[in-house]
Amino acid sequence: MTDRERYSIDPANAVQSCLFWSAHVDALERHLSANTWALAAVTVLLIAYPIARMVVPAILHSIVPHVVRTVLNLI
């Protein structure tokens, strides 16, 4: 038996692992208070907002000129 075989998960264990993890997440969701959920939501928004403010314009800036050139070439 190699070291890799020792740590690989066979399909039966993978399913059991997913079910185990799912049960833990469900238990966590049942026991969190509304204040904790609100704090988590605010934290996610505070992290996501600056990223979106930087990434979305960069994507639009890189895509829109190409689209405009394509449309103008079709005319």
N, C-alpha and C positions, 0 to 999 in steps of 0.2 A: 504494500500500500504506500502510495506516495503522499507527500504532505498535502498536495492539492486535493486528492481524493478524500482526505479526512475532513476538509472544510467545505466541500461541495454539498449542495442541498439537493436531495432527490425530490421528484415532484410531490410525493406524499408529504415530506417535511416542509416543502415550500407552501403547500396549502395550509398545513397546520400553523406555520409561522404567520401567514397572512391572517388567518382566523384569530390567532392569539393577539396580533397587533391590532386588529379591528376591535376586538373586545376591550383592549386597553384604551383605545381612542374613544369608544362609546362611553366607557366609564368616566373618562376625563370630561367629556362633553356634558354628562349628566351632573357632575359635581362642581362645575364652574358657575360662579355667580354672574349676575348681569353686569356688575361693575368690572369683573375680570374680562368679560367679553367686550365691553366698551373700551377698556384699556387696550386690549389686543387690536381692536379695530382702529383705534386712533394711532397706535404704533405702526400698523401696516400702512395707513394713509400717510403718515409722516415720512415713511421710507419710500413709498411708491410715488408720491407727488413730485418730488424733485427729479426722480429718475424719469418719470413720464415727461416732465417739462424739458428735459435735455434730449431724450431719445426720440420722441415723436417728431419734433422739428428737424432733427438730423435726418431721420428717415424720409420725411416729406421733402426736405431740401435735396436729397439725393435722388428721389424718384420723380418729382414733379418736373424738373427740367428735361429729363428724358422723355416723359410723356408729352410734354409740350412740343418738343422737337419732332416726335413721331406724328402728332396731330398736324403740325404745320407742314410736314413733308407730305402728308396725305392730301392736303388742300392744294 
